[in-house]
Amino acid sequence: MSAVAHSKMSDERVRAIPTWRFLLGRPELGAVAGTILVFGFFLTFAGDSGMFSAKGIITFLDVSAQVGILAAAVALLMIAGEFDLSIGSMIGFAGIVIAIPAVEWGWPLWSCILLAFLVALVIGFINGYLTISTGLPSFIVTLASMFILRGLTLALTRAATNRTVVSGIGDYAKDDWLAPIFSGYVLKDLFQCMGSLGWLQMRTDGTPLAPGIPMAVVWWMLLTLLGTWILMKTRFGNWIFASGGDPVAARNVGVPVTRVKILLFIGTAFAATLLAVIQVLEAGSADTLRGQLKEFEAIIAVVVGGTLLTGGYGSAIGAALGALIFGTVQMGIFFTGVDTDWFKVFMGAMVLIAVLFNTYVRRKVTYSR
């Protein structure tokens, strides 16, 4: 028998993995099932409400992106076994870091945006360094950061402007070279063409109701793809899983756990700042209260997406599906006419169900090996 023919034969020493076990082992399984159920429900009860028109789809994708941008970074950090409760406050803080120099001091907007990302690097590093060097749980360290950043946001804004909202940023964004990367729409010509062909609903001025794909959605997709590539195709991704699974064993085999976790904390601060830039440019203002509860929304999306709270298991794709469920339900409740107060009840139930399901699946996979 030739070597080529022999190589085509299956090695009897390698046990074949059944398809059902492979699927059970994927963290996205619960999120895929949840997405199908959610879309099936709203197609049945809100299918004729305009929710699934081009405008409706863009709307709930935009809402999902607000959570998904954060969830992409939070997923990697949680897989590494850590939490970042400061990202909601980081959104508000980054917003005033952009707005005050631009509006009050006359800085170019692009320099204010770069400053915000530089500040995010510093804050992310501090969160990561304190967590690792002190041995304190990241929950405690970032909880402290959450209050510090929210307090700084309010105090600095009032001291500089005597207000809690800084407006007028839209005027600075018009001619700024960096602003279009974070605001506006892509594929506008395609949507205009589809509207002229009668495929999309048009306004009276001849423009489509859905002018294009918001940049928030584009950034959400890019971060999800980047996170998936890192986890699936890079050594750094293996280090993330190892750091969350067993950090002591990971260190013993040469994984730079400290560096990995600090970089991931920087990543969550960057994601929060990215969302802050998008929100500031879209609204034309910065608000000291912006970003409240966003840290919990991101954690909900990540957990619903299959990431374990104990670390070592999860995916960026699952987090994106969790964010999609979040945005779809939030807008779907509106389209069905149900009292929106029930939204938080639903999301709380989703978190509990997701955790129970993920725990059950992990036990089944572990016991079957």
N, C-alpha and C positions, 0 to 999 in steps of 0.2 A: 504494500500500500504506500502510495506516495505521501510525502510530507504535506502537500497541499490538500489531498483528500482527507488525510488524517485531521488536519486543522479544521475542516468543515464539520467534522463529527463533534457532537457535544461531549464535553469532558464529564465522565461519570462521577468524578470527585466533586463537581460543582452542582449543588442542589438547585434545581429550577425553582424560581419564586412564582407562585400562582398569581394570576392577574388580580384576584380579589384582595390578596394580601398586599400587593404593591399599591393598589388604590387606597386601601385602608391606611397604609403608611404615609400617604401624602397629606400634609397639613391643610391643603386647600379643599379637601373633600367636603367638610361641613359647610364651608363658605359657598362652594359650588351648589350644593343642595339648597342652602338658604337663598341664594340668588335666584334659582329656578322657582322656588316657592313664592318668593316676594314678587317676581315679575309675573308669575302665573296669577297670583291674587289680584294684582292691580290691572292686569289685562282683562280680567273678568269683571271687576267692579269699577274700574275707571278707564276702560279702554276707549270709550266714546267721549271722554271729558277733555281731550286735548293733551293729556299727559304724554302720549306717545306720538304726538306730532313732532315735527322737527324742532320747533320752539320748546316744547315740553321736554324733549330728550336733552337738548342743550342745557335747559334749566337744571334738571336733576343731576346731569353730569358735572355742571359747574359747582353745585352744592357738594357733590361727592368729592370733587377735586380739593375743596377747602379742607376736608379731612384727610384725603388720600395723600396729599403732599406731606403732611405730618406723619401719617401712618407708615409711609415708605421708610422713613428714617427711624421711627420708633420701633418698627418691627425688628430691624437689625439690632438695635440696642436691647430689646427684650429677649431676643434669641441669645444674646451675650449675657443674659441674666440680670440686667439692670433696668431701672425705670428713670424717667425724666419728667417730673411733675412741674417743671418750670417753663415748659414750652409755651403754655398759654400766656403767662406773664411776659415771656420773651417777645411774643407777637406785639403786645402793647408797647413794650419798651423800645423795640426796634422801630416801631412806627414813629415815636416821638424823636428818636435819634435821627430819623430822616427828615421829619417835618420842621423841627425847631431850627436847625442850621439853614434849611432852605428858605423858610418863610421869615424867620426873625433876623437871620444874619446874612441872608443873600447869597449863600453858597450855591454853586451849580448843583442841580439835582443828582447828577451822576456821582459826584463826590460824596453826597449824603448817603446814597445807596451803598457805595463801597465802604463808607465809614460804618454803616450798620452791620455789614458782613464782617468787618474787622472786629467790631465789638462782640459779635456772635462767636467768633473764634476764641476770644479771650474768655467769655463767660462759659462756653462749652468746655474749654480747657480747665477752668477753675472747678466746675462741677465734677469733671472726671478725676482730676488730680485729688480733690478733697475726698471723694468717694474711695479711691484706691489707697491713698496715703493714711487716712484715718481709720479705715476699716469699718466706717459707719455704713449702714444701708443707704443705697442711693435714694430710696424713698425719703429718708430724713434729710439728706443733703439737698436734694432738689426741692423738697417742700420748703426748706428755709430760703432757697433761691427764689422760689415762687413768690413768697411774701416780700423779700427784699426788692425784687425787680418791680413788683406791682407798686410798692411804696415809692421807689425811686421814680417810676413813671409819673405818678400823681404829683409828687413833690416838685420834681424838676419842671414839669409842664406848668404848674401853677406859678412857680417862681419866675419862669421865663416869659409867660404869656398872661398870667392871671386868669387862665381858663383851663378847661379840661379837654377841649377839642381844638386842634390846630387845623384850620382850613386854608384853602387857597392853593393847594399843591398842584391842582390841575393846570394852573397857569404856567407853572415851572416845567411841567411835563411835555408841553406842546412841542417845543423845539429841542428837547433833550435827546441825545443820541442813544442813551441806555434804556430809557423808559419803554420803548416798544418791545423790548425783550420780555418784559414782565406784564404788559397790559395790552388790551385790544384783542383782535381776532386774527386767526390764520384761515386760509382757503376762502377768503371773502369773494374772490372772483368766481370760484366754483359755485358757491352758494347763490351768488347773483345770477349765474347762468342757469342753475336749476330752477330758480324762481321765475326767470323769463320763459322757461319751458313749461311752466305750470306745475312743476313738481313740489314747489314750496309755496306756502301762503305768503302773499305780498302785502306791504303797506300801501297806503294811497299815494305815497311819493315814489313808488316803484322799487323800493328796497325790500328784501325778504325779511320776514319777522325774525328768522334766525340768520343773523348776518355772517356767521362763521363759527369756528371752534374757538372758545375762549383760551387765552394763553395759560390760565390756571389748569385747564384740562391737559394742555400740551406738557406743562411741567410735571403734572401728576403722572402721565404716561412715561415721560423720560426718567423720572426718579424711580418708578416701579421697575422699568427695564434695567436701570443701573443697579438697583438693589438685587434683582434676580440674577443678573450677570455676576455680581460680586459673590453672592451666596453659592451659586452653582458652578462657576467656572474659575474661581481664583483661589489662591492659597489663603488670602485674607478671609475669604468666606469660610474656609475650613477652620481658621483660627476663631472666627466668631462662634461657630457651633461648639468648638472645643471649650472656649472660654465660658460659655453658658452651661455646658453639660457638666464639666468637672474642672474648675479653674486650677486646682492643685495638680491634678494629673496633667493638665495642659502645660503648666509651667515646667513640670518635670521632663516633658518631651520637647521643650524649647519654644513653646508658643509665647510670644510677648504679650501676655494678657493685659498688662498695664497699658501698653501702647494701644492695643486694640480697643479697649474700653474708653480711653480718653478720646481717641479719634471718633468713636461712635457718639459720645456726648457732644463733641463738636458738630457732628453731623446733624443731631437733633436741633441744636441751636441754629445751624444754618437753614434747616428746613423751616423752622419757625420764622426766621428772618425773611426767607423767600416768600412765605405766605403774607408776612407783614407788608413787604414791598408791593405785592399784587393787590392787597386790600387798600393800601394807601393810594395807589395810582388809580384804582377803580373808583374809590369813593371821593378822591380829591381831598382827603383829610386824614388826620390821625386822631384817634380817640384813646384816652387813657384806659378805658374799660374794654377795649378790643382784645379778643383772645380769651375771654373768660370761659372756663370749662372746656377749652379746646384740647387740653392735655387728656381729659377723660374721654372725650370723643375719639381721639386717636387711639387710646388704649382699647376702647370698645371695638373699634374697627380691626385692630390687630388681633385681639382675642377671638372675635367672631371669625377672623380669617385663619384661625388654627394655631396661632402661636401660644405655647404654654407659658403660664406665668412663672414657672420655675426655670425657664431658659433652656437652651439647647435644642429647640425644635420650633420650626415655623418657616414662613416664607413671605417674600415681598408680594407675590401674586395674591396670596391669601389675604394680606392686608389691603390690597387694592379692591378685592371683592368685598371685604368687610366695609370699606369706605363706600363702595357702590351701593351696598345694601342700606347703609346709613342714609345716604343722600336720596335714594329712591323712596324709602319709607317716609322720610321727612317731607318730601314733596308729594308723595302719593296720598298721604293722609289729607293734605290740603285739597287735592283733586277729588277725592272721594267725598269730601264734605264732612268728614269725621272731625270731632273736636280735637284740635292739635295738642291739647293737654295730654292726650293718650300716647303721644309719641314717646315720651320718656318712659312710660310704663312698658311700652313695647321694647324699647332698647334695653331696659333693665332685664326683661325676660330673655331677650336674645343673648345677652352676656351670660346669664346663668345657664341657659341651654347649651351655648357654645362650649363653656368650660366643662360641663358634664359630658357632652359628646366627645370632646377632645380627650378627656381623661379615660372615658370608656374605650375609645379607639386605641389609645396608647397601650392600655392594659391588654386588649385583645391581640395586638401585634406582638407585644412582649411575650405573652403566654404561648403564642403559636410558634415561636422560634425554637 
